């Protein structure tokens, strides 16, 4: 399944020509919040490189609503060692104008399904704290709190905790 039409959104794999819109969604998150620990927003070319690199091994999806990219989600390697190969870290971002409309849930539904179809066993999500909307989203789609790393990210002159949430993707042992 390459594309999925859900409600009034089209969910499809991201392409390099989506990079500018994705960078536009991500820029204020980097510049104005501690949700991302990046301190400089990536340019569209860097975002295109990330889409290409990520898509080799994990799904990278966009949600299109009213002919505009409203959000994106992707899976990535959790850690580089081989024993972690069936675990994926997941991320979702939605444009400011489209938040609260269920787009993140739709993206995660497709992303988690595709990760499971590709043999991934566990999805992990890092959430910079505090962030109640993100916690609610992750718990709504079935993630459970796994733990908190205290004061591991420094941004905007203060330390931030990072909570980890996880969700099983496979019901059988994945090899």
Secondary structure, 3 states (H helix, E strand, C coil): CCEEEECCEEEEECCHHHHHHHHHHHHHHHHHCCCCCCCCCCCHHHHHHHHHHHHCCCCEEEEEECCEEEEEEEEEECCCCHHHCCEEEEEEEECHHHCCCCHHHHHHHHHHHHHHHCCCCEEEEEEEECCHHHHHHHHHCCCEEEEEEEEEEEECCEEEEEEEEEEECCCCCCC
